[in-house]
Amino acid sequence: MSYSSTKEQVVEYLKKATRSMNIDQLSGFTTINISKLLNLSRSLTSQYLNELVKDEKVIKISSRPVYYFDRMELEKKYHIEIKQFDFLNMSELLQTLQSGDTQLQDFQKAIGNEGSLHYCISQMKSALFYPDGGLPVLLYGEKGCGKSFLVNLIYEFCINHDLLSRQAPFIKMKIFRNDDMEYYKKELFGYFDKKENIVKKGKLEEASGGILFIQDIGNLNEDCQEKLAEYISTGKFTRSNDDSVMIDSSARIIFASMEDPRDILTQSLILNMPVICNIPSWISRNEDERKAFIIKFFKEEQERLDIPIYVSEKMLVLLMNYDFANNINELKKYIKTICANAYAENGGQERLDVFMYHLPIQLLDDIRVNKINQEDDNMIRIDAIEKNEGSNKIMMMWEQFLQVYEDNKTSFKKYLEEGQKIVRYYYDILIYQESYLDERLSAIEKIVLDILGAIKKSRNIILPINCGYVLTRMILTSQKNNSSFRQWEQDNRDVIKECLATMKQNMMNEYILSELILKQIQTHLDIRLSDMNRIFLMMNINLYNKDIHAQDTIGIILSHGYSTASSIADAANSLLSTYIFEAIDMPLDTPIQEVSKKLDAFISDNRHIKNIILLVDMGSLEEIGTMIADSVNVGVINNISTSLALNIGTKILQHYELEDILQIACEEAQCRYKVLSVAKKEKAIVFTNDAGLVVSEKLSRLFKDSLPKDIDLKMIEYDYDELLKNGSEDMLFKKYDVVLMIKPYNLKIQNVSSVTLEEIMNFKDIDKVNHVLLPYLDESEIEEFDQCLLKNFSMQSVMENLTILNAPKLLDYVSDAISALQHIMKQKFQSKTIVGIYIHICFQVERLVTKTALDKYKDLNGFIERHQDFIENVNRSFDTMLTHYNVKLPISEIAYLYEYIEHDNIKGGGEDEF
């Protein structure tokens, strides 16, 4: 591994660790632990860390032990610019970090800058940094949602990043509907007073070198909008009553609107407005951001009144969920009124308690407030609720899951042990040590516990009630803090995906159960949970259920009547105390195709099921098994009854084989049965080749191209090695009715009609091929096919289609080599054998050039001992070709070539003097 890549590992580790740092747990930030985690030497790790400190990318704490943190992540986390890179101890660093709130700059001051406003702010920054004075920006959103505040931050951002001078003008202009548009035109663009011979500058000219902010842009008439569009396009404009003089201005323009710009702006102005930002309303912000606004405004009042403020939990919940007509501005106004009401009756107390009855009259009209019991409400100091600790704890738990996974990739058992320790540790913290200000908690908790209870009962597993409590809190917290959670999951998406895939591979039963739980939660709550929730669930299921048996066989009861099947299934499942049977009720007029669709849908949703036993009430339903998906084994048994269902269910639980279940159940119940194959066999032509699947695919394509029309006969490319190993017992023949196989000569499959590629190229045994196609093509089409086949399977065509090398040149070399070999061996090969050797050698050369040569041959050492002369003859004959392609023939490839020639001798080739 290169120097740069290992150093980058250190950088990435520190970024990730700093992002989720816990002041009480700093062992992961020491040199020795970083070196262990990254499998680097301690000296090399120390060298990298000190280089990064020197480059001002990493903060160093020179205590014992020494700690290292990523500078940028600390700045983002604490909203502060860190100018010191070496601290004596942690206290000194913490003191610097705690001063961060007073040093927030420009967009850092916007609540939601890393959440709901993240994309808008990134758009604004792109527009402001755009060359030649930037691009215009349009902010639109409801009244009071914070557009003017963001414009102030834009001005501050431009000054902080030297896009504007500190003396740059910042001019604001508000457009009122139905006002005199001629006035606004003069105000914007200026005018020339001919009587006084005086030029009056407009706002656009005055704002040159700075920012012009136009509020309610949609209230401007079409003429003014067109003039603005022209200015944006050219950087020039004319005064309102003087078109002869072009005025230059370098003003940056920011527009604001409460309406969708597409409804209120002219087409030309829209086209010249590349950056349009939709600012979210108060109620559409996530809950974490809404809480932050409430805290911010209460803190402002706390500072103004110079008294600690305590707010009731009910008040906080009400304000967070109230849909204010004028959004954030109205919230701020109401909080001022609330604090004024509370202060008026404070009576000189050392703290200000804010209760529900302090709400302004407008809000009191919407709710019922009982003043008598308000003092019993839980009061929270406004400073103590700034951070959602539950959110932090959940993210810390997730972070630790991933950390122990990365630390134990070589031992899944160890990962599972460490992961379950984390589950136990966080259970108590998340349930008992954290408060959740959410009125939905008990309602969602009940739904989650009901879902877990139903699955526990049907699948006979154990899930403690604590699992439901924690899962509920994870659901609520991730919904409230969806921005930060999404960002964390995005940052860690690769390791999350890898961790879940590893768990699925090792814990398939837990994976299936977790999928069932998550689907039920999505159905009942319309909430799609993340992969980290699934990892948590799988940990829990495994923790309390060490021996989950895979249920890969299920019974489906099909019965005529409105509830017959359901009644039998419910009774059997209840008596067996587990979920074994699914029911499909069939009113008498139900089309069989509809039932088939239901079966296919069930199979699609339960891909882990390998065997299905259909229990039907009439013989006419037996054939329905032939209509369903071909990905499972299907058995059918008729004359269904509850006792028969119990008999079969018991044997499923005892893991009997499918056919044994049916046979024994029928013998005991004296009913008849039959086993259906996986699917009704589909007729197929199979292409296989010892040169690999790629060649088989190309042969199949050439064959299909020779057909005059599409036919209902499946073309399958199949692995040669599998067929060589399994012969006629291969799964291929159980699934398909193979009517023809195009194969190498040395592959022998009993009772399968076959031809070799060489035979097709020599047009030998073409009747075999034609016979297979007779049910699909008429005589004239067969004749057309034969002509196309002759052309497509000529030597030149086959080589051009099957090899990536230059076919004519390769064939020339092979021809010379084969002639030389026949001369040396004093033997003339049959024409069919020569074709086969041509093909084989061409494939050999391609495999050698692409470094995919065959390296296995049965009894290779024996071949070398017996055929040393042949090996030397081949190398001598092929020397020119091998030198040209700069390759060497492995003995295994020579052995395969020997088989071709030996086969030629058996079939009638012979010696001949040259």
CORURTA-V456949 format. One record per residue. N is the residue number from 1. RES is the residue in three letters. PSI is psi as a letter, one per 40 degrees, with the letter a starting at -180 (* if undefined). OMEGA is omega in whole degrees, -180 to 180 (* if undefined). Layout:
n->(N	N)
res->(RES	RES)
psi->(PSI	PSI)
omega->(OMEGA	OMEGA)
This chain:
n->(1	2	3	4	5	6	7	8	9	10	11	12	13	14	15	16	17	18	19	20	21	22	23	24	25	26	27	28	29	30	31	32	33	34	35	36	37	38	39	40	41	42	43	44	45	46	47	48	49	50	51	52	53	54	55	56	57	58	59	60	61	62	63	64	65	66	67	68	69	70	71	72	73	74	75	76	77	78	79	80	81	82	83	84	85	86	87	88	89	90	91	92	93	94	95	96	97	98	99	100	101	102	103	104	105	106	107	108	109	110	111	112	113	114	115	116	117	118	119	120	121	122	123	124	125	126	127	128	129	130	131	132	133	134	135	136	137	138	139	140	141	142	143	144	145	146	147	148	149	150	151	152	153	154	155	156	157	158	159	160	161	162	163	164	165	166	167	168	169	170	171	172	173	174	175	176	177	178	179	180	181	182	183	184	185	186	187	188	189	190	191	192	193	194	195	196	197	198	199	200	201	202	203	204	205	206	207	208	209	210	211	212	213	214	215	216	217	218	219	220	221	222	223	224	225	226	227	228	229	230	231	232	233	234	235	236	237	238	239	240	241	242	243	244	245	246	247	248	249	250	251	252	253	254	255	256	257	258	259	260	261	262	263	264	265	266	267	268	269	270	271	272	273	274	275	276	277	278	279	280	281	282	283	284	285	286	287	288	289	290	291	292	293	294	295	296	297	298	299	300	301	302	303	304	305	306	307	308	309	310	311	312	313	314	315	316	317	318	319	320	321	322	323	324	325	326	327	328	329	330	331	332	333	334	335	336	337	338	339	340	341	342	343	344	345	346	347	348	349	350	351	352	353	354	355	356	357	358	359	360	361	362	363	364	365	366	367	368	369	370	371	372	373	374	375	376	377	378	379	380	381	382	383	384	385	386	387	388	389	390	391	392	393	394	395	396	397	398	399	400	401	402	403	404	405	406	407	408	409	410	411	412	413	414	415	416	417	418	419	420	421	422	423	424	425	426	427	428	429	430	431	432	433	434	435	436	437	438	439	440	441	442	443	444	445	446	447	448	449	450	451	452	453	454	455	456	457	458	459	460	461	462	463	464	465	466	467	468	469	470	471	472	473	474	475	476	477	478	479	480	481	482	483	484	485	486	487	488	489	490	491	492	493	494	495	496	497	498	499	500	501	502	503	504	505	506	507	508	509	510	511	512	513	514	515	516	517	518	519	520	521	522	523	524	525	526	527	528	529	530	531	532	533	534	535	536	537	538	539	540	541	542	543	544	545	546	547	548	549	550	551	552	553	554	555	556	557	558	559	560	561	562	563	564	565	566	567	568	569	570	571	572	573	574	575	576	577	578	579	580	581	582	583	584	585	586	587	588	589	590	591	592	593	594	595	596	597	598	599	600	601	602	603	604	605	606	607	608	609	610	611	612	613	614	615	616	617	618	619	620	621	622	623	624	625	626	627	628	629	630	631	632	633	634	635	636	637	638	639	640	641	642	643	644	645	646	647	648	649	650	651	652	653	654	655	656	657	658	659	660	661	662	663	664	665	666	667	668	669	670	671	672	673	674	675	676	677	678	679	680	681	682	683	684	685	686	687	688	689	690	691	692	693	694	695	696	697	698	699	700	701	702	703	704	705	706	707	708	709	710	711	712	713	714	715	716	717	718	719	720	721	722	723	724	725	726	727	728	729	730	731	732	733	734	735	736	737	738	739	740	741	742	743	744	745	746	747	748	749	750	751	752	753	754	755	756	757	758	759	760	761	762	763	764	765	766	767	768	769	770	771	772	773	774	775	776	777	778	779	780	781	782	783	784	785	786	787	788	789	790	791	792	793	794	795	796	797	798	799	800	801	802	803	804	805	806	807	808	809	810	811	812	813	814	815	816	817	818	819	820	821	822	823	824	825	826	827	828	829	830	831	832	833	834	835	836	837	838	839	840	841	842	843	844	845	846	847	848	849	850	851	852	853	854	855	856	857	858	859	860	861	862	863	864	865	866	867	868	869	870	871	872	873	874	875	876	877	878	879	880	881	882	883	884	885	886	887	888	889	890	891	892	893	894	895	896	897	898	899	900	901	902	903	904	905	906	907	908	909	910	911	912	913	914)
res->(MET	SER	TYR	SER	SER	THR	LYS	GLU	GLN	VAL	VAL	GLU	TYR	LEU	LYS	LYS	ALA	THR	ARG	SER	MET	ASN	ILE	ASP	GLN	LEU	SER	GLY	PHE	THR	THR	ILE	ASN	ILE	SER	LYS	LEU	LEU	ASN	LEU	SER	ARG	SER	LEU	THR	SER	GLN	TYR	LEU	ASN	GLU	LEU	VAL	LYS	ASP	GLU	LYS	VAL	ILE	LYS	ILE	SER	SER	ARG	PRO	VAL	TYR	TYR	PHE	ASP	ARG	MET	GLU	LEU	GLU	LYS	LYS	TYR	HIS	ILE	GLU	ILE	LYS	GLN	PHE	ASP	PHE	LEU	ASN	MET	SER	GLU	LEU	LEU	GLN	THR	LEU	GLN	SER	GLY	ASP	THR	GLN	LEU	GLN	ASP	PHE	GLN	LYS	ALA	ILE	GLY	ASN	GLU	GLY	SER	LEU	HIS	TYR	CYS	ILE	SER	GLN	MET	LYS	SER	ALA	LEU	PHE	TYR	PRO	ASP	GLY	GLY	LEU	PRO	VAL	LEU	LEU	TYR	GLY	GLU	LYS	GLY	CYS	GLY	LYS	SER	PHE	LEU	VAL	ASN	LEU	ILE	TYR	GLU	PHE	CYS	ILE	ASN	HIS	ASP	LEU	LEU	SER	ARG	GLN	ALA	PRO	PHE	ILE	LYS	MET	LYS	ILE	PHE	ARG	ASN	ASP	ASP	MET	GLU	TYR	TYR	LYS	LYS	GLU	LEU	PHE	GLY	TYR	PHE	ASP	LYS	LYS	GLU	ASN	ILE	VAL	LYS	LYS	GLY	LYS	LEU	GLU	GLU	ALA	SER	GLY	GLY	ILE	LEU	PHE	ILE	GLN	ASP	ILE	GLY	ASN	LEU	ASN	GLU	ASP	CYS	GLN	GLU	LYS	LEU	ALA	GLU	TYR	ILE	SER	THR	GLY	LYS	PHE	THR	ARG	SER	ASN	ASP	ASP	SER	VAL	MET	ILE	ASP	SER	SER	ALA	ARG	ILE	ILE	PHE	ALA	SER	MET	GLU	ASP	PRO	ARG	ASP	ILE	LEU	THR	GLN	SER	LEU	ILE	LEU	ASN	MET	PRO	VAL	ILE	CYS	ASN	ILE	PRO	SER	TRP	ILE	SER	ARG	ASN	GLU	ASP	GLU	ARG	LYS	ALA	PHE	ILE	ILE	LYS	PHE	PHE	LYS	GLU	GLU	GLN	GLU	ARG	LEU	ASP	ILE	PRO	ILE	TYR	VAL	SER	GLU	LYS	MET	LEU	VAL	LEU	LEU	MET	ASN	TYR	ASP	PHE	ALA	ASN	ASN	ILE	ASN	GLU	LEU	LYS	LYS	TYR	ILE	LYS	THR	ILE	CYS	ALA	ASN	ALA	TYR	ALA	GLU	ASN	GLY	GLY	GLN	GLU	ARG	LEU	ASP	VAL	PHE	MET	TYR	HIS	LEU	PRO	ILE	GLN	LEU	LEU	ASP	ASP	ILE	ARG	VAL	ASN	LYS	ILE	ASN	GLN	GLU	ASP	ASP	ASN	MET	ILE	ARG	ILE	ASP	ALA	ILE	GLU	LYS	ASN	GLU	GLY	SER	ASN	LYS	ILE	MET	MET	MET	TRP	GLU	GLN	PHE	LEU	GLN	VAL	TYR	GLU	ASP	ASN	LYS	THR	SER	PHE	LYS	LYS	TYR	LEU	GLU	GLU	GLY	GLN	LYS	ILE	VAL	ARG	TYR	TYR	TYR	ASP	ILE	LEU	ILE	TYR	GLN	GLU	SER	TYR	LEU	ASP	GLU	ARG	LEU	SER	ALA	ILE	GLU	LYS	ILE	VAL	LEU	ASP	ILE	LEU	GLY	ALA	ILE	LYS	LYS	SER	ARG	ASN	ILE	ILE	LEU	PRO	ILE	ASN	CYS	GLY	TYR	VAL	LEU	THR	ARG	MET	ILE	LEU	THR	SER	GLN	LYS	ASN	ASN	SER	SER	PHE	ARG	GLN	TRP	GLU	GLN	ASP	ASN	ARG	ASP	VAL	ILE	LYS	GLU	CYS	LEU	ALA	THR	MET	LYS	GLN	ASN	MET	MET	ASN	GLU	TYR	ILE	LEU	SER	GLU	LEU	ILE	LEU	LYS	GLN	ILE	GLN	THR	HIS	LEU	ASP	ILE	ARG	LEU	SER	ASP	MET	ASN	ARG	ILE	PHE	LEU	MET	MET	ASN	ILE	ASN	LEU	TYR	ASN	LYS	ASP	ILE	HIS	ALA	GLN	ASP	THR	ILE	GLY	ILE	ILE	LEU	SER	HIS	GLY	TYR	SER	THR	ALA	SER	SER	ILE	ALA	ASP	ALA	ALA	ASN	SER	LEU	LEU	SER	THR	TYR	ILE	PHE	GLU	ALA	ILE	ASP	MET	PRO	LEU	ASP	THR	PRO	ILE	GLN	GLU	VAL	SER	LYS	LYS	LEU	ASP	ALA	PHE	ILE	SER	ASP	ASN	ARG	HIS	ILE	LYS	ASN	ILE	ILE	LEU	LEU	VAL	ASP	MET	GLY	SER	LEU	GLU	GLU	ILE	GLY	THR	MET	ILE	ALA	ASP	SER	VAL	ASN	VAL	GLY	VAL	ILE	ASN	ASN	ILE	SER	THR	SER	LEU	ALA	LEU	ASN	ILE	GLY	THR	LYS	ILE	LEU	GLN	HIS	TYR	GLU	LEU	GLU	ASP	ILE	LEU	GLN	ILE	ALA	CYS	GLU	GLU	ALA	GLN	CYS	ARG	TYR	LYS	VAL	LEU	SER	VAL	ALA	LYS	LYS	GLU	LYS	ALA	ILE	VAL	PHE	THR	ASN	ASP	ALA	GLY	LEU	VAL	VAL	SER	GLU	LYS	LEU	SER	ARG	LEU	PHE	LYS	ASP	SER	LEU	PRO	LYS	ASP	ILE	ASP	LEU	LYS	MET	ILE	GLU	TYR	ASP	TYR	ASP	GLU	LEU	LEU	LYS	ASN	GLY	SER	GLU	ASP	MET	LEU	PHE	LYS	LYS	TYR	ASP	VAL	VAL	LEU	MET	ILE	LYS	PRO	TYR	ASN	LEU	LYS	ILE	GLN	ASN	VAL	SER	SER	VAL	THR	LEU	GLU	GLU	ILE	MET	ASN	PHE	LYS	ASP	ILE	ASP	LYS	VAL	ASN	HIS	VAL	LEU	LEU	PRO	TYR	LEU	ASP	GLU	SER	GLU	ILE	GLU	GLU	PHE	ASP	GLN	CYS	LEU	LEU	LYS	ASN	PHE	SER	MET	GLN	SER	VAL	MET	GLU	ASN	LEU	THR	ILE	LEU	ASN	ALA	PRO	LYS	LEU	LEU	ASP	TYR	VAL	SER	ASP	ALA	ILE	SER	ALA	LEU	GLN	HIS	ILE	MET	LYS	GLN	LYS	PHE	GLN	SER	LYS	THR	ILE	VAL	GLY	ILE	TYR	ILE	HIS	ILE	CYS	PHE	GLN	VAL	GLU	ARG	LEU	VAL	THR	LYS	THR	ALA	LEU	ASP	LYS	TYR	LYS	ASP	LEU	ASN	GLY	PHE	ILE	GLU	ARG	HIS	GLN	ASP	PHE	ILE	GLU	ASN	VAL	ASN	ARG	SER	PHE	ASP	THR	MET	LEU	THR	HIS	TYR	ASN	VAL	LYS	LEU	PRO	ILE	SER	GLU	ILE	ALA	TYR	LEU	TYR	GLU	TYR	ILE	GLU	HIS	ASP	ASN	ILE	LYS	GLY	GLY	GLY	GLU	ASP	GLU	PHE)
psi->(h	i	d	d	d	d	d	d	d	d	d	d	d	d	d	d	d	d	d	f	i	h	d	e	g	e	d	e	e	i	d	d	d	d	d	d	d	e	f	i	i	d	d	d	d	d	d	d	d	d	d	d	d	d	e	f	d	i	h	h	h	f	a	h	i	h	i	h	i	h	d	d	d	d	d	d	d	e	f	i	h	h	e	h	e	h	i	d	i	d	d	d	d	d	d	d	d	e	e	d	d	e	f	h	i	b	e	d	e	h	h	e	d	e	b	d	e	d	d	d	d	d	d	d	d	d	d	d	e	h	i	f	e	a	i	i	h	h	h	i	i	i	h	e	e	f	d	d	d	d	d	d	d	d	d	d	d	d	d	d	f	f	d	i	i	e	e	h	i	g	h	i	h	h	h	i	i	e	i	h	d	d	d	d	d	d	d	d	e	i	i	h	h	d	d	e	f	h	h	h	i	i	d	d	d	d	e	h	e	a	h	h	h	h	i	f	d	e	e	i	i	d	d	d	d	d	d	d	d	d	d	d	d	e	e	i	i	i	i	d	f	g	e	d	h	h	h	i	i	f	h	h	h	h	i	i	i	e	i	h	d	e	e	e	i	i	d	d	d	d	d	e	g	d	h	h	h	h	h	i	i	d	d	e	i	i	d	d	d	d	d	d	d	d	d	d	d	d	d	d	d	d	d	d	e	f	h	h	h	h	i	i	d	d	d	d	d	d	d	d	e	h	g	h	d	f	b	d	d	d	d	d	d	d	d	d	d	d	d	d	d	d	d	d	f	d	f	e	i	e	i	h	h	h	i	d	e	e	i	i	d	d	d	d	d	e	i	h	h	h	d	d	e	d	e	e	i	h	h	h	h	d	d	e	f	d	i	g	d	d	d	d	d	d	d	d	d	d	d	d	d	d	d	d	d	d	e	f	d	e	g	d	d	d	d	d	d	d	d	d	d	d	d	d	d	e	d	d	d	d	d	d	e	h	i	h	g	h	e	e	d	d	d	d	d	d	d	d	d	d	d	d	d	d	d	d	d	d	e	f	i	h	h	i	d	d	d	d	d	d	d	d	d	d	d	d	d	d	d	d	f	d	d	d	d	d	d	d	d	d	d	e	d	d	d	d	d	d	d	d	d	d	d	d	d	e	f	d	d	d	d	d	d	d	d	d	d	d	d	d	d	d	d	d	e	f	h	h	i	i	d	d	d	d	d	d	d	d	d	d	d	d	d	e	g	e	g	h	h	h	g	e	h	i	h	h	h	h	i	i	i	d	e	d	d	d	d	d	d	d	d	d	d	d	d	e	f	i	h	d	h	i	i	h	i	h	i	d	e	h	i	d	d	d	d	d	d	d	d	d	d	d	d	d	e	g	e	e	h	d	h	h	h	h	h	i	e	i	d	e	e	d	e	d	d	e	e	i	i	e	e	i	h	h	i	h	h	a	f	i	i	d	d	d	d	d	d	d	d	d	d	d	d	e	f	i	i	d	d	d	d	d	d	d	d	d	d	d	e	f	i	i	i	i	h	i	i	d	i	h	h	h	i	i	h	h	h	i	i	e	e	i	d	d	d	d	d	d	d	d	d	d	d	d	d	e	h	e	i	h	i	g	h	h	h	h	h	i	h	d	d	d	d	d	d	d	a	e	e	i	d	d	e	d	d	i	g	h	e	i	h	h	i	i	d	e	h	h	h	i	f	h	h	i	i	i	d	d	d	d	d	e	f	i	f	d	d	d	d	d	d	d	e	d	e	d	i	a	d	d	d	d	d	d	d	d	d	d	d	d	d	d	f	i	d	d	d	d	d	d	d	e	i	e	i	h	d	d	d	d	d	d	d	d	d	d	d	d	d	d	d	d	d	d	e	f	h	h	i	i	d	d	d	d	d	d	d	d	d	d	d	d	d	d	d	d	d	d	d	e	f	f	i	h	e	h	h	h	f	d	d	d	d	d	d	d	f	d	d	d	d	d	d	d	d	d	d	e	d	d	d	d	d	d	e	f	i	h	h	i	d	d	d	d	d	d	d	d	d	d	d	d	d	d	d	d	e	e	i	a	i	h	i	*)
omega->(-174	179	-176	-177	178	177	178	175	180	180	-177	179	-178	178	-176	-178	-179	-179	-177	-174	175	-175	-178	-178	-174	-177	-179	-177	178	-178	-174	-179	176	-180	179	-178	-177	179	177	177	-177	-178	-180	178	179	179	-180	-177	-179	174	180	174	179	179	178	177	-175	176	-178	174	-173	177	173	-2	177	178	178	179	177	-175	-175	-180	176	180	178	-175	-174	177	-176	174	-178	-178	178	-172	179	-179	-178	-178	-178	-180	180	178	-178	178	178	-178	-177	177	-173	-175	-178	-176	177	-178	176	-171	175	-178	-177	175	-177	-179	175	-178	-173	179	-173	-178	179	-178	178	176	180	-180	178	-180	-177	-179	-177	-176	176	172	176	-180	175	-179	175	176	175	-178	-177	179	176	-177	174	-178	-179	178	179	178	176	179	177	180	180	179	-179	179	-179	-177	174	173	174	174	-179	178	-176	179	176	-171	-179	-179	-178	-178	179	-180	176	174	180	-177	178	176	-179	179	178	180	-178	-169	-177	179	179	179	-175	-179	-179	-176	-178	175	175	180	175	-179	-178	179	-180	-177	-179	-177	180	-177	171	-179	-180	180	179	-177	-178	180	176	179	-174	-179	180	180	179	178	177	179	179	179	-180	-177	-171	-174	-179	176	175	178	-169	-179	-179	-179	-175	-176	177	-178	175	174	177	-180	171	-176	173	178	173	-180	175	-177	177	-176	-180	-179	-169	-177	176	-177	-177	179	177	-178	179	-178	-174	-176	179	-175	177	-178	-175	175	180	-173	180	173	177	-172	180	180	179	178	-179	177	-179	-180	-179	-176	175	179	177	178	178	180	-178	-179	180	179	179	-179	174	-176	178	179	-179	177	-178	-180	-180	-178	-179	-173	-180	-179	-177	-176	-180	169	-171	179	-180	176	-179	180	-179	179	175	-179	179	-178	178	178	-180	-177	-178	-180	-177	177	175	178	-177	177	-178	179	-178	-179	-178	-176	175	179	176	-173	-179	179	179	179	-178	-177	175	-177	178	-175	-174	-174	-175	-178	179	-179	-180	-177	-177	176	-173	179	-172	-176	-176	-177	176	-175	177	178	180	-178	179	180	177	178	179	-179	-180	174	-178	-179	-180	175	-178	180	-173	-179	-178	-178	180	179	179	178	-179	179	-178	179	-179	171	179	179	-178	-177	-174	177	-176	-178	-174	-177	-170	-174	-178	176	-177	-179	-178	-178	-179	-172	-175	-179	-180	179	180	180	-179	-179	177	179	180	180	-180	-179	176	-177	-175	-177	175	177	179	172	-177	-179	179	179	178	179	-177	180	177	-179	176	178	-178	-176	-179	176	-180	-174	-172	-179	-177	179	178	-180	180	-179	176	179	-175	-170	-176	-178	176	-179	-179	-180	-179	179	178	179	179	-179	-176	-174	-175	-179	177	180	-179	180	179	179	179	-180	-178	178	179	179	179	-180	-174	-175	-177	179	177	-177	-172	178	179	175	179	178	178	-179	-179	176	-179	-178	-180	-178	-174	-178	-172	-175	178	179	179	177	-178	177	-179	177	176	-177	178	-177	176	-177	-173	-180	-178	-178	-179	-179	-179	-178	-180	-179	-178	180	-180	-179	179	-180	176	-177	180	-172	169	-177	171	178	-176	169	-171	-178	-179	177	-179	180	179	177	178	179	179	178	179	179	179	180	180	-179	-177	-173	178	-179	180	-176	175	173	177	177	-174	-176	-180	180	-178	-179	-175	-175	-179	179	-180	-175	-174	-174	-175	-176	-179	172	-175	172	-179	176	-174	-178	-176	173	180	-179	178	178	179	179	-178	180	178	-178	174	180	180	174	172	173	-175	-176	178	178	-176	-176	-177	-180	180	179	-177	-178	-178	175	-176	-179	167	178	176	175	179	177	173	-172	178	180	-175	166	-176	176	177	-175	-179	177	175	-177	-180	179	178	179	-180	176	179	180	178	180	180	-180	180	-178	-179	179	176	179	-178	180	-173	175	-174	171	-171	-176	-178	-176	179	179	179	-177	-171	-179	-176	178	-178	-180	180	-174	175	-177	-175	170	-175	-177	179	176	175	-163	171	-174	-173	176	-177	177	-177	173	176	177	-175	171	177	177	180	-180	176	-178	176	-179	178	-179	180	178	178	-179	-178	-180	180	-175	-176	180	-173	-176	174	-173	-179	179	176	-180	178	178	-179	-180	178	180	180	180	-175	-178	169	-178	-178	-177	-180	-179	-180	-178	-172	-179	179	-177	178	-170	-179	-179	-180	180	177	180	-179	179	179	-177	-180	177	180	-179	177	-180	-179	-177	-177	-176	178	-178	174	-179	179	179	179	178	179	180	177	-177	-177	-179	178	178	178	-177	179	179	180	-179	-178	176	176	-177	175	-178	-180	174	-178	178	-179	180	178	178	-179	-179	-174	-169	-180	180	-179	179	180	179	-180	-179	180	-178	-174	-173	-178	-180	-178	179	-179	-177	177	179	179	-178	173	179	-179	179	178	179	178	178	179	-180	178	-176	177	177	178	-180	-179	-176	172	174	-178	-179	179	-180	178	*)
